Amino acid sequence: MIPVDWLNALAGLLVGTIVGMTGVGGGSLMSPILILLFGVAPATAVGTDLWFAAATKTVGSIVHHRQNSADHRIVGWLCLGSIPAAILTLLLLFEFGGHQEKSGLIVTLLGGMLIITSFATLFRRQLVHAMIDTDDEAKARRFIRFQPILTVAAGAVLGTLVTLTSVGAGALGATLLLMLYPLRLTARKLVGTDIMHAVPLTLVGGIGYLIAGSVDLRLLGMLLIGSIPGIVIGSRLTLWLDERIIQRCLAVVLFITGIKLVTV
């Protein structure tokens, strides 16, 4: 029998590998694995996962900053919406005792977010083309004028959802950014901006859960032990594997997991 601690490290290795291959899947997979496979309380799973995301994405954020592959102005607009929304969500969540519900609000919202994220992962490009018409110059100019307000609003949505479920900072955040900035953000800047915004957001959420006593630091350490080599392995595998096939498989897994959580 493998000790539970090392099973946690293996879970971190698995998630880290998937994140390395696809750029998404961290929050989308870690919380469900902790809840469904290891029996961790939902609030503790979300709180630990937020710190897991903050730690891993801080490293990524430093790299993207040094490579100048993040749009700091967009990050600032996102934070204007996400940080206040995250703080308000934490206050409301713990005021009404949502952190104590083992199969209530958090699990249901987590399942719903996984279903949404699965579609965002699978149909990202189609969603962008359906909602943004870059051929109409007048509409494009109006859209650009409202981009800052829309970005703050998108940040508020992400702040609420990520704080409640730890899901959304990756696939959903990247999809929203791609819809808001289809021309301004290159693929490299899209990833860098998304990761840089996720750091303060997950850190604020993680601090809230830590204050409430809903973070397992030992579990967090074992997850990080596995995830760091996992990200390296996943990044190497992208040289041989088709990313589109991996993302499709990931979308199916997220959808099935979401359905499982919703029907618990």
PAGUKE-555527 format. One record per residue: residue in one letter; y, x, z of N, C-alpha, C in turn. Coordinates in steps of 0.001 Angstrom, whole numbers, padded with zeros to 6 digits, always signed. Atoms other than C-alpha are relative to their C-alpha. Layout:
% residues N
AYXZYXZYXZ
...
***
This chain:
% residues 264
M-001202+000838+000000+000000+000000+000000+001257+000877+000000
I-001258-000739+000047+003482+001266-000906+000936-000551+001070
P-000932+000491-001027+005962+001085+002031+001129-000807-000632
V-001036+000884+000514+008610-001606+001643+001241+000779-000421
D-001188-000784+000331+011426+000977+001666-000100+000590-001397
W+000156-000622+001318+009982+002689-001394-000126-001040-001095
L-000045+001105+000966+009445-000649-003113+001451-000353-000317
N-001429+000226+000232+013183-001155-002652+000564+001062-000940
A-000453-001079+000882+013770+002245-004256-000496-000214-001423
L+000533+000301+001317+011512+001222-007149+000804-001112-000675
A-000852+001064+000532+013593-001940-007552+001320+000577-000495
G-001225-000670+000424+016699+000239-007697-000214+000796-001276
L+000333-000765+001202+014983+002451-010286-000072-000922-001219
L+000144+000959+001092+014121-000587-012441+001361-000509-000467
V-001313+000537+000349+017601-002074-012299+000888+001088-000585
G-000799-001109+000515+019253+001302-012811-000372+000345-001430
T+000464-000290+001358+017131+001909-015911+000516-001033-000993
I-000479+001069+000879+018069-001474-017399+001508+000105-000211
V-001451-000182+000125+021760-000892-016658+000305+001184-000921
G-000206-001161+000855+021511+002523-018298-000255-000303-001462
M+000336+000327+001384+019957+000990-021428+000956-000998-000625
T-000755+001122+000566+022154-002080-021813+001440-000092+000478
G-001341+000118-000560+025262-001647-019638+000180-001226+000867
V-000075+001204-000836+024530-004975-017907-001307-000153+000759
G+001241+000316-000693+021978-006394-015529-000029+000408+001459
G+000017-000450-001388+022948-004779-012204+000013-001151+000982
G-000085+001143-000904+024178-007769-010210-000901-001135-000425
S+000811+001100+000516+022264-010157-012456-001458+000120+000418
L+001408-000204-000341+018918-008627-011487-000221+000347+001460
M+000252-000508-001343+019363-007015-008070-000092-001113+001036
S+000039+001084-000996+020218-010116-006021-001245-000873-000131
P+001234+000786+000122+017364-012234-007498-001242+000757+000447
I+001155-000794-000432+014886-009389-006934-000076+000039+001522
L-000014-000072-001469+015966-009047-003300-000382-001338+000627
I+000270+001329-000563+015775-012814-002706-001424-000444-000284
L+001285+000576+000403+012644-013751-004661-001184+000903+000331
L+001128-000911-000201+010490-010610-004253-000070+000581+001407
F+000001-000654-001299+011585-009125-000918+000393-000931+001144
G-000299+000972-001049+012604-012286+000960+001271+000272+000771
V-001274-000281-000664+016103-011018+001787+000845-001266+000004
A-000870+001174-000086+018507-013727+002978+001051+000063-001106
P-000928-000006+001144+020814-014788+000088+001322+000703+000271
A-001289-000627-000285+024058-013740+001784-000149+001513+000153
T+000237-001430-000152+022582-010343+002727-000293+000646-001350
A+000288-000510+001340+021258-009896-000821+001291+000166-000795
V-001263-000065+000737+024688-010661-002303+000896+001089+000574
G-000851-001003-000642+026553-008511+000237-000468+001412-000272
T+000556-001331+000277+024223-005538-000219+000177+000358-001469
D-000141-000234+001437+024344-005935-003993+001450+000332-000372
L-001410-000316+000263+028166-005912-003950+000302+001458+000331
W-000200-001412-000348+028133-002540-002157-000752+000908-000966
F+000773-000739+000997+025424-001333-004547+000815+000155-001288
A-000820-000034+001215+027684-002254-007483+001236+000869+000192
A-001207-000785-000262+030775-000727-005859-000302+001495-000035
A+000358-001424-000052+028983+002594-005249-000321+000542-001390
T+000421-000504+001309+027391+002912-008690+001151-000030-001011
K-001062+000122+000996+030424+001701-010648+001209+000874+000325
T-001051-000968-000318+032792+003995-008761-000229+001293-000780
V+000334-001203+000773+030977+006921-010368+000339-000212-001470
G-000294+000296+001388+031191+005261-013761+001488-000101-000270
S-001443+000156+000157+034860+004431-013226+000702+001353-000068
I-000585-001349+000016+035703+008081-012500-000213+000653-001357
V+000310-000588+001313+033971+009156-015703+000882-000614-001080
H-000804+000673+001018+035789+006543-017791+001479+000351+000140
H-001396-000387-000214+039120+007473-016202+000270+001381-000600
R-000162-001356+000525+038651+011128-017097-000059+000012-001522
Q+000126+000059+001454+037697+010161-020643+001067-000891-000633
N-001045+000908+000482+040691+007817-020914-000591-001174-000778
S+000694+001087+000689+038275+005036-021894+000095-001312+000777
A-000248+001274-000690+039782+002208-019815+001468-000364-000185
D-001372+000482+000150+042894+000083-020310+000518-000388+001382
H-000444+000210-001372+044686+000353-016948+000889-001237+000140
R-000849+001189-000085+047172-002415-017757-000853-001261+000102
I+000889+001157-000064+044364-004915-018389-000703-000056+001353
V+000627-000049-001332+042627-003756-015201+000948-000572+001049
G-000987+000516-000949+045846-004476-013297+000154-001505-000080
W-000113+001452+000161+046165-007990-014749-001230-000710+000564
L+001227+000594-000543+042527-008728-013904+000018-000005+001527
C-000035-000110-001465+043012-007511-010321+000999-000974+000622
L-000970+000972-000509+046075-009752-009905-000650-001360+000228
G+000702+001266-000179+043718-012687-010296-001232+000121+000868
S+001310-000089-000646+040417-011386-008956+000061+000320+001489
I-000027-000410-001412+041401-009770-005643+000422-001157+000918
P-000335+001161-000833+043282-012800-004177-001096-001067-000025
A+001068+000998+000097+040506-015078-005480-001200+000402+000839
A+001130-000480-000792+037850-012900-003841+000261-000190+001495
I-000352+000151-001425+039674-012914-000476-000048-001473+000407
L+000005+001430-000302+040183-016688-000597-001425-000541+000031
T+001392+000447+000044+036541-017242-001551-000752+000427+001250
L+000651-000481-001218+035352-015105+001369+000412-000826+001212
L-000498+000792-001130+037563-016999+003823-000633-001381+000015
L+000571+001343+000085+036300-020372+002591-001504+000026+000244
L+001456-000088-000116+032661-019256+002367-000441+000148+001449
F+000432-000263-001368+032424-017938+005907+000606-000994+000997
E-000564+001056-000843+034692-020630+007368-000952-001186+000076
F+000899+001149+000047+032192-023276+006275-001459+000388+000179
G+001365-000420-000331+029123-021203+007142-000930+000110-001181
G+000840-000098+001183+027910-020810+003571-000931+001190+000037
H+000827-001198-000063+026534-017378+004421-001298-000231+000749
Q+001197+000263-000786+023935-018994+006693-001015-000852-000745
E+000894+000873+000742+022352-021181+004015-000979+000829-000810
K+001001-000804+000689+019078-019653+002847-000313-000542-001386
S+000327+000558+001315+018528-022057-000074+001055-000995-000430
G-001073+000923+000304+021892-023725-000402+000953+000508-001044
L-001076-000289+000936+025195-022880-002002-000193+001307-000756
I+000066-001307+000649+024668-019170-002706-001136+000063-001020
V+001150-000073+000900+021190-019519-004245+000220-000855-001244
T-000243+000894+001137+022198-022474-006430+001031+000594-000953
L-001030-000609+000839+025352-020749-007667-000519+001256-000691
L+000583-001207+000586+023428-017519-008242-000869-000367-001201
G+000845+000444+001110+020897-019357-010401+000828-000472-001179
G-000874+000476+001066+023645-021075-012371+000689+001143-000722
M-000672-001152+000604+025467-017793-012945-000956+000818-000864
L+000968-000736+000805+022283-016149-014204-000237-000689-001341
I+000176+000748+001249+021820-018916-016774+001195+000214-000924
I-001208-000229+000797+025438-018556-017929+000018+001428-000542
T-000006-001403+000403+025108-014755-018020-001028+000261-001098
S+001015-000189+001043+021930-014999-020114+000549-000399-001360
F-000597+000431+001266+023813-016943-022791+001133+000939-000421
A-001085-000936+000317+026812-014600-022545-000549+001306-000553
T+000634-001226+000484+024490-011631-023039-000550-000167-001412
L+000680+000238+001275+022678-013199-025990+000972-000345-001132
F-000879+000528+001046+025591-014845-027834+001440+000483+000130
R-001355-000492-000258+028577-012644-026963+000854+000010-001263
R-000778-000109+001238+029716-011932-030507+000282-001372-000604
Q-000193+001343+000552+029200-015531-031630+001061-000773+000770
L-001017+000680-000811+031307-016814-028719+001397+000476-000360
V-001304-000556+000353+034135-014483-029643+000478-000557-001336
H-000397+000470+001326+034148-015496-033301+000293-001505-000007
A-000211+001445-000041+033968-019186-032404+001328-000377+000648
M-001196+000366-000762+036956-019112-030047+001267+000699-000473
I-001181-000760+000405+039283-016501-031572+000056+000083-001518
D-000220-000050+001442+040647-016893-035106+001078+001044-000292
T-000960-001082+000219+042237-013552-035933+000612-000045-001400
D-000553+000101+001349+042914-014600-039548+001283-000811-000044
D-001213+000809-000068+045645-017074-038524+001064+000800+000750
E-000981-000904-000602+048665-014826-037900+000852-000687+001057
A-000837+000727-000965+050769-017495-036128-000762-000237+001304
K+000811+000224-001194+047934-018397-033748-000250+001312+000737
A+000245-001298-000624+047232-014722-033142+001208+000460+000818
R-001216-000398-000732+050880-014084-032134+000156-000813+001288
R-000087+000841-001212+050871-017038-029727-001029+000428+001028
F+001067-000412-000910+047594-015890-028269+000370+001298+000723
I-000400-001275-000597+048915-012354-027692+001078-000213+001068
R-001065+000268-000958+051962-013798-025899-000560-000487+001338
F+000571+000561-001227+049733-015607-023392-001141+000854+000563
Q+001104-000835-000462+047214-012790-022966+000105+000415+001473
P-000062-000375-001421+048565-011543-019592-000368-001138+000945
I+000303+001153-000865+048414-015046-018034-001484-000332-000065
L+001420+000313+000162+044967-015692-019479-000878+001060+000670
T+000767-001078-000635+043769-012305-018201-000006-000145+001516
V-000063+000259-001446+044960-013071-014657-000923-001157+000367
A+000870+001154-000248+043180-016436-014875-001471+000389-000105
A+001376-000479+000135+040003-014738-016113-000404+000828+001218
G+000266-000777-001205+040266-012322-013188-000294-000890+001199
A+000219+000927-001108+040514-015240-010753-001391-000625-000074
V+001339+000569+000185+037369-016799-012224-001066+001017+000385
L+000966-001054-000326+035483-013502-011997-000005+000303+001499
G-000082-000282-001429+036756-012876-008457-000772-001005+000827
T+000706+001065-000724+035400-016217-007270-001509+000105-000202
L+001431+000011+000314+032033-016000-009044-000706+001251+000512
V+000625-001241-000451+031325-012348-008249-000118+000032+001524
T+000043+000011-001458+032167-012830-004562-001084-000941+000520
L+001019+000964-000425+029870-015839-004296-001412+000451-000335
T+001346-000250+000504+026937-014472-006275-000304+001463-000317
S+000092-001410+000421+027548-010744-007065-000303+000126-001495
V+000288+000004+001441+026916-011744-010713+001274-000296-000775
G-001120+000339+000880+029485-011724-013502+000901+001157-000341
A-000909-001125+000254+031322-008409-013253-000388+000763-001254
G+000463-000743+001160+029186-006953-016055+000039-000804-001281
A+000129+000715+001274+028034-009242-018856+001092-001047-000189
L-001001+001062+000134+030376-012161-018140+001400+000593-000104
G-001311-000651+000063+033372-009881-017510+000252+000616-001365
A-000148-000609+001321+032762-007994-020743+000198-001056-001073
T-000146+001082+000982+032415-011266-022665+001409-000571+000031
L-001366+000519-000118+035730-012589-021328+001014+000981-000573
L-000919-001009+000530+037473-009313-022155-000072+000060-001522
L+000165-000039+001448+036033-009344-025663+000657-001214-000651
M-000643+001206+000519+037296-012906-026150+001524+000093+000089
L-001450-000127-000189+040770-012039-024827+000599+001128-000834
Y-000534-001172+000707+041122-008670-026602-000970+000451-001092
P+000969-000353+001050+038958-008717-029757+000432+001186-000852
L-000499-001095+000829+041192-006154-031491+000473+001192+000825
R-000594-001075-000811+042816-004150-028682-001042+000915+000621
L+000997-000788-000706+039643-003010-026932-001123+000443-000934
T+001168-000530+000688+037178-000733-028679-001215-000185+000914
A+001215+000158-000803+033561-000847-027500+000041+000891+001236
R-000071-000954-001119+034154+002234-025315+001000-000456+001043
K-001026+000459-000941+037353+000835-023778-000405-001308+000670
L+000485+001254-000589+035701-002546-023221-000872+000295+001217
V+000903-000360-001097+032974-000989-021077+000776+000663+001139
G-000765-000710-001022+035398+001329-019256+000907-000921+000793
T-000896+000948-000670+037873-001466-018466-000783-000929+000910
D+000847+000902-000780+035102-003775-017267-000501+000687+001264
I+000525-000736-001154+033625-001107-014977+001111+000306+000999
M-001094-000361-000900+037001-000017-013575+000489-001205+000793
H-000409+001202-000731+037926-003603-012668-001040-000405+001033
A+001075+000416-000910+034532-004181-011036+000044+000750+001327
V+000012-000810-001226+035095-001400-008476+000812-000645+001128
P-000735+000622-001108+037951-002946-006403-000501-001396+000323
L+000483+001360-000240+036517-006438-006864-001254+000006+000872
T+001233-000043-000789+033033-005595-005567+000235+000635+001373
L-000307-000622-001288+034532-003414-002821+000616-001012+000960
V-000607+001028-000846+036702-006266-001497-001056-001006+000451
G+001064+000935-000360+033757-008659-001638-000979+000614+000976
G+000938-000666-000884+031468-006115-000017+000534+000169+001410
I-000614-000140-001327+033917-005505+002850-000071-001326+000752
G+000073+001314-000637+034024-009235+003529-001384-000292+000540
Y+001379+000231-000449+030228-009477+003713-000386+000962+001120
L+000298-000974-001049+030078-006302+005849+000581-000470+001331
I-000631+000519-001217+032521-007804+008384-000817-001152+000575
A+000804+001148-000441+030337-010915+008491-001417+000398+000409
G+001334-000456-000379+027245-008778+009149-001064-000309-001019
S+000946+000382+001046+025615-009633+005808-000234+001130-000996
V+000318-001156+000836+024967-006110+004483-001084+000819+000697
D+001087-000822-000543+021731-004150+005005+000204+001427-000510
L-000350-001355+000424+022823-000493+004924-001231+000842-000319
R+001242-000750+000291+019268+000895+005038-000536-000391-001373
L+000438+000503+001298+018288-001293+002107+000888+000548-001112
L-000957-000517+000974+021439-000221+000255-000309+001456-000344
G+000306-001405+000228+020540+003451+000701-001227+000187-000876
M+001221-000117+000790+017031+002970-000726+000230-000452-001436
L-000301+000471+001362+018362+001019-003702+000735+001079-000792
L-000770-001045+000679+020812+003817-004510-000875+001212-000327
I+000925-001106+000270+018053+006437-004239-000747-000225-001315
G+000719+000300+001237+016218+004652-007037+000902-000173-001195
S-000843+000365+001141+019157+003548-009163+000624+001201-000704
I-000680-001151+000609+020777+006956-009721-000871+000672-001069
P+000837-000528+001093+017799+008499-011587-000302-001060-001053
G+000267+001076+000951+017196+005086-013183+001058-000086-001086
I-001087+000049+000976+020615+005091-014852-000117+001163-000989
V+000173-001166+000881+019937+008586-016216-001144-000253-000983
I+001158+000277+000858+016513+007523-017555+000363-001039-001062
G-000377+001051+000937+017931+004356-019122+000920+000505-001086
S-000926-000558+000984+020715+006264-020807-000737+000843-001032
R+000790-000814+000925+018164+008648-022318-000822-000880-000940
L+000855+000876+000808+015962+005778-023540+000753-000655-001145
T-000776+000635+001065+018819+004362-025618-000087+000792-001306
L+000139-000809+001211+018174+007224-028053-001178-000459-000849
W+001205+000401+000719+014820+005671-029005-000186-001511-000091
L+000218+001444-000040+015028+001947-028166+001151-000748-000642
D-001006+000856+000620+016892-000796-030037+000682-000823+001092
E-000732+000672-001070+019605-002067-027664-000012-001517-000172
R-000029+001447+000231+019664-005517-029313-001266-000665+000493
I+001268+000564-000473+015982-006106-028565-000026-000024+001524
I-000029-000070-001468+016470-004983-024966+000884-001103+000571
Q-000921+001023-000500+019448-007319-024495-000592-001398-000147
R+000645+001304+000179+017486-010259-025907-001057-000234+001070
C+001020+000118-001053+014620-009574-023513+000656-000221+001354
L-000725+000157-001260+017101-009230-020638+000548-001418+000129
A-000544+001359-000031+018718-012560-021564-001087-001012+000370
V+001115+000904-000315+015309-014288-021420-000375+000105+001471
V+000335-000207-001423+014530-012741-018020+001045-000642+000900
L-001078+000591-000806+017931-013794-016640-000086-001513-000016
F+000084+001459+000111+017471-017350-017926-001152-000542+000858
I+001159+000457-000780+013990-017734-016397+000245+000159+001489
T-000309-000237-001418+015143-016208-013103+001010-001016+000509
G-001001+001002-000380+018164-018529-013034-000616-001358+000235
I+000691+001275-000160+015960-021580-013554-000821-000006+001293
K+000808-000124-001223+013655-020344-010762+000859-000179+001245
L-000876+000106-001172+016568-020002-008314+000585-001398+000147
V-000585+001347-000052+018116-023358-009216-001005-001016+000519
T+001020+000972-000384+014802-025134-008642-000732+000347+001288
V+000633-000381-001282+013920-023358-005375+000144-001118+001025
***
